[in-house]
């Protein structure tokens, strides 16, 4: 499929349908390259037309956990002991600057989401 800019919602739907077909493409193939370009185009279009602002920090963490198939135990290296992870995920404790830095560097969660005002 020739790659072209996404200019409207119909273009966006077509790009998502194509992306679904390329989702399992092996790395280092033309299909994987096309997938990467489509993701970039989709993100750019959504950022321009559907800006929802930064996510709540806990929602950003949960979203990344879902994307990566992580468990709360996997977060211990970024947040600390399991009790602290539980407190963060249940909104009983705020993130510290050290946690924010580790989550950003280790899980690539944007700073703007980690520093956003909790819901």
Buried (B, 14 or more C-beta within 10 A) or exposed (E): EEEEEBEEEEBBEBBEEBBEEBEEBEEEEEBBBBBEEBEEBBEEBEEEEEEEEBBBBBBBBBBBBEEEEBEBEBBBEBBBEEEBBBBBBEEEBEBEEEBBBBBBEEBEBEEEBBEBEEE
